[in-house]
């Protein structure tokens, strides 16, 4: 703490190994707090080298050392603050608190509650109805793009500021090194290095707070705009709606350059030279209780299903500002992952997680399946973790009444040189047979047999017409097609 004037103190770190089969212990004196350019891992590895700690105890040494340094540093900070507070009167404490609050008015915006935005289903329902109304779709997309441009501008300014400071520090350090032994010593160089590090960290924190505050303000503004437009939309107040759209249009012209907007490739013109290959089938499943389903085989980039219209790709841009940010969502996933995986902090092959979306062109729910490099082998079977994960995804979608699901037929999204036609045919046959079994299994979970579902199999864009034709012939050999019944009159038979 910069305002807390105290010198380093020496504390004894006592380590006792937990492995009784290999008893080891030692005591080392450590200066608290650590200097800003010293990490606990550096001290830990020196201790490991000095005391010849075996490999299986290295992690334990580092963890105990980290906990020791943090506890002692907190204790020292607390003692220092207590000493300062004892010297201040109650009125001085109030004045200091008031100065801090006035100087940093936005310091805690990222900690404010978003209950009215994220946890209430009311906002999601309003947004969903407006985005699908056809009247406000383009306006909403433009609104979100304005926010994206603002964030990108801040990020560019942050990077430029960071690079400028690095350049300045580099020049300053080079000049200082030239004077070692004359006007400066090695200790002066170390102090300068510490100063540079602290300046960079302070600059990084300032920019991160600025970006976080802007995101918070954008979310508030977006929520208020959605609420006002929705109320006018429901109350049938066209004049107020027109005013809101006009204000949005004026704001757009000021904050969003026309050239940048016109340069956006809304329709993804990279697909112009791609030959569209697709085939559809109607199949029957089951012997006694038959169910009819639709199958579709198509060659495309599966991420096109996650594209926003008329905006950018929903995969490339984080435009859904009404949703929680991806990092926050990942943090929320961690406790569930720990509980479901017996305290394992890493997702395993075959696990999946779900993200829900409201403004993608052809997807409302996306299943993210964890895979590994073993998928590129030709030796996988129906017991492979990814195949079992696919079964769990289909079961989840069935239980939640998802009637249309898209599956990568080859379990890959792009073709590479080592993938042959035979590899593709073998993989497609495996996936189709497994999906057929999963569909029959899911049908048995339903009480009635009148459910009609659509399964779309996607193969990577750019495959040959010959391979697509071969895949088209495999599908009818695995699934029983629903052949139409042709009725002929007696007149036709004469």
KARATA-V478944 format. One record per residue. N is the residue number from 1. NEAR is the number of other ideal C-beta (glycine too) atoms within 8 Angstrom. Layout:
n:N near:NEAR
n:N near:NEAR
This chain:
n:1 near:6
n:2 near:3
n:3 near:5
n:4 near:9
n:5 near:4
n:6 near:6
n:7 near:3
n:8 near:6
n:9 near:8
n:10 near:8
n:11 near:10
n:12 near:8
n:13 near:10
n:14 near:7
n:15 near:13
n:16 near:6
n:17 near:10
n:18 near:5
n:19 near:8
n:20 near:5
n:21 near:3
n:22 near:8
n:23 near:6
n:24 near:10
n:25 near:8
n:26 near:8
n:27 near:8
n:28 near:8
n:29 near:8
n:30 near:11
n:31 near:9
n:32 near:12
n:33 near:9
n:34 near:11
n:35 near:6
n:36 near:7
n:37 near:7
n:38 near:7
n:39 near:6
n:40 near:10
n:41 near:7
n:42 near:8
n:43 near:12
n:44 near:12
n:45 near:8
n:46 near:8
n:47 near:14
n:48 near:11
n:49 near:7
n:50 near:6
n:51 near:8
n:52 near:6
n:53 near:9
n:54 near:7
n:55 near:4
n:56 near:5
n:57 near:12
n:58 near:10
n:59 near:6
n:60 near:9
n:61 near:13
n:62 near:11
n:63 near:8
n:64 near:9
n:65 near:14
n:66 near:10
n:67 near:8
n:68 near:11
n:69 near:13
n:70 near:8
n:71 near:8
n:72 near:11
n:73 near:11
n:74 near:8
n:75 near:8
n:76 near:12
n:77 near:10
n:78 near:8
n:79 near:8
n:80 near:12
n:81 near:10
n:82 near:8
n:83 near:8
n:84 near:10
n:85 near:8
n:86 near:6
n:87 near:5
n:88 near:9
n:89 near:5
n:90 near:6
n:91 near:6
n:92 near:8
n:93 near:10
n:94 near:8
n:95 near:8
n:96 near:9
n:97 near:8
n:98 near:8
n:99 near:8
n:100 near:8
n:101 near:8
n:102 near:7
n:103 near:6
n:104 near:7
n:105 near:6
n:106 near:7
n:107 near:6
n:108 near:6
n:109 near:10
n:110 near:8
n:111 near:4
n:112 near:7
n:113 near:4
n:114 near:9
n:115 near:7
n:116 near:7
n:117 near:11
n:118 near:9
n:119 near:5
n:120 near:9
n:121 near:5
n:122 near:6
n:123 near:14
n:124 near:10
n:125 near:8
n:126 near:11
n:127 near:13
n:128 near:9
n:129 near:10
n:130 near:14
n:131 near:11
n:132 near:7
n:133 near:9
n:134 near:5
n:135 near:6
n:136 near:12
n:137 near:12
n:138 near:7
n:139 near:9
n:140 near:12
n:141 near:13
n:142 near:12
n:143 near:12
n:144 near:14
n:145 near:13
n:146 near:12
n:147 near:12
n:148 near:12
n:149 near:11
n:150 near:11
n:151 near:12
n:152 near:8
n:153 near:8
n:154 near:12
n:155 near:9
n:156 near:8
n:157 near:9
n:158 near:11
n:159 near:8
n:160 near:8
n:161 near:10
n:162 near:12
n:163 near:8
n:164 near:8
n:165 near:11
n:166 near:9
n:167 near:8
n:168 near:8
n:169 near:11
n:170 near:8
n:171 near:8
n:172 near:10
n:173 near:12
n:174 near:8
n:175 near:8
n:176 near:12
n:177 near:8
n:178 near:6
n:179 near:9
n:180 near:10
n:181 near:5
n:182 near:5
n:183 near:3
n:184 near:9
n:185 near:7
n:186 near:6
n:187 near:6
n:188 near:9
n:189 near:13
n:190 near:9
n:191 near:8
n:192 near:11
n:193 near:10
n:194 near:11
n:195 near:8
n:196 near:11
n:197 near:10
n:198 near:9
n:199 near:10
n:200 near:12
n:201 near:8
n:202 near:8
n:203 near:11
n:204 near:9
n:205 near:8
n:206 near:8
n:207 near:13
n:208 near:8
n:209 near:11
n:210 near:10
n:211 near:12
n:212 near:10
n:213 near:11
n:214 near:11
n:215 near:11
n:216 near:11
n:217 near:9
n:218 near:12
n:219 near:12
n:220 near:9
n:221 near:8
n:222 near:13
n:223 near:12
n:224 near:8
n:225 near:11
n:226 near:13
n:227 near:10
n:228 near:10
n:229 near:12
n:230 near:11
n:231 near:8
n:232 near:12
n:233 near:13
n:234 near:6
n:235 near:6
n:236 near:5
n:237 near:7
n:238 near:7
n:239 near:6
n:240 near:9
n:241 near:11
n:242 near:8
n:243 near:8
n:244 near:12
n:245 near:10
n:246 near:8
n:247 near:8
n:248 near:12
n:249 near:8
n:250 near:8
n:251 near:9
n:252 near:11
n:253 near:8
n:254 near:6
n:255 near:8
n:256 near:12
n:257 near:5
n:258 near:7
n:259 near:6
n:260 near:9
n:261 near:10
n:262 near:6
n:263 near:6
n:264 near:8
n:265 near:7
n:266 near:7
n:267 near:5
n:268 near:9
n:269 near:6
n:270 near:7
n:271 near:10
n:272 near:5
n:273 near:4
n:274 near:8
n:275 near:4
n:276 near:6
n:277 near:9
n:278 near:8
n:279 near:9
n:280 near:8
n:281 near:12
n:282 near:9
n:283 near:12
n:284 near:9
n:285 near:13
n:286 near:10
n:287 near:4
n:288 near:4
n:289 near:7
n:290 near:9
n:291 near:13
n:292 near:10
n:293 near:12
n:294 near:12
n:295 near:14
n:296 near:12
n:297 near:14
n:298 near:11
n:299 near:12
n:300 near:8
n:301 near:8
n:302 near:9
n:303 near:9
n:304 near:10
n:305 near:10
n:306 near:13
n:307 near:14
n:308 near:13
n:309 near:8
n:310 near:7
n:311 near:12
n:312 near:11
n:313 near:10
n:314 near:13
n:315 near:7
n:316 near:5
n:317 near:10
n:318 near:6
n:319 near:13
n:320 near:10
n:321 near:10
n:322 near:13
n:323 near:9
n:324 near:7
n:325 near:8
n:326 near:6
n:327 near:6
n:328 near:8
n:329 near:11
n:330 near:8
n:331 near:7
n:332 near:9
n:333 near:9
n:334 near:9
n:335 near:7
n:336 near:8
n:337 near:11
n:338 near:10
n:339 near:6
n:340 near:5
n:341 near:12
n:342 near:3
n:343 near:5
n:344 near:8
n:345 near:7
n:346 near:5
n:347 near:7
n:348 near:9
n:349 near:10
n:350 near:12
n:351 near:10
n:352 near:11
n:353 near:8
n:354 near:9
n:355 near:8
n:356 near:7
n:357 near:13
n:358 near:12
n:359 near:13
n:360 near:12
n:361 near:8
n:362 near:7
n:363 near:10
n:364 near:6
n:365 near:10
n:366 near:9
n:367 near:10
n:368 near:8
n:369 near:11
n:370 near:11
n:371 near:7
n:372 near:6
n:373 near:4
n:374 near:8
n:375 near:10
n:376 near:8
n:377 near:6
n:378 near:6
n:379 near:4
n:380 near:11
n:381 near:7
n:382 near:8
n:383 near:5
n:384 near:10
n:385 near:8
n:386 near:13
n:387 near:14
n:388 near:10
n:389 near:14
n:390 near:14
n:391 near:11
n:392 near:10
n:393 near:12
n:394 near:13
n:395 near:12
n:396 near:10
n:397 near:11
n:398 near:12
n:399 near:7
n:400 near:6
n:401 near:5
n:402 near:8
n:403 near:7
n:404 near:7
n:405 near:11
n:406 near:11
n:407 near:11
n:408 near:11
n:409 near:13
n:410 near:10
n:411 near:9
n:412 near:10
n:413 near:7
n:414 near:5
n:415 near:7
n:416 near:6
n:417 near:3
n:418 near:5
n:419 near:9
n:420 near:6
n:421 near:9
n:422 near:6
n:423 near:9
n:424 near:14
n:425 near:12
n:426 near:9
n:427 near:13
n:428 near:13
n:429 near:10
n:430 near:12
n:431 near:15
n:432 near:14
n:433 near:10
n:434 near:12
n:435 near:12
n:436 near:11
n:437 near:9
n:438 near:12
n:439 near:13
n:440 near:10
n:441 near:10
n:442 near:11
n:443 near:13
n:444 near:6
n:445 near:8
n:446 near:10
n:447 near:2
n:448 near:5
n:449 near:9
n:450 near:5
n:451 near:9
n:452 near:9
n:453 near:11
n:454 near:11
n:455 near:13
n:456 near:11
n:457 near:15
n:458 near:12
n:459 near:15
n:460 near:12
n:461 near:8
n:462 near:6
n:463 near:11
n:464 near:6
n:465 near:7
n:466 near:7
n:467 near:12
n:468 near:13
n:469 near:8
n:470 near:10
n:471 near:14
n:472 near:10
n:473 near:8
n:474 near:12
n:475 near:14
n:476 near:9
n:477 near:5
n:478 near:9
n:479 near:11
n:480 near:6
n:481 near:9
n:482 near:8
n:483 near:4
n:484 near:4
n:485 near:4
n:486 near:4
n:487 near:4
n:488 near:5
n:489 near:6
n:490 near:5
n:491 near:5
n:492 near:6
n:493 near:6
n:494 near:4
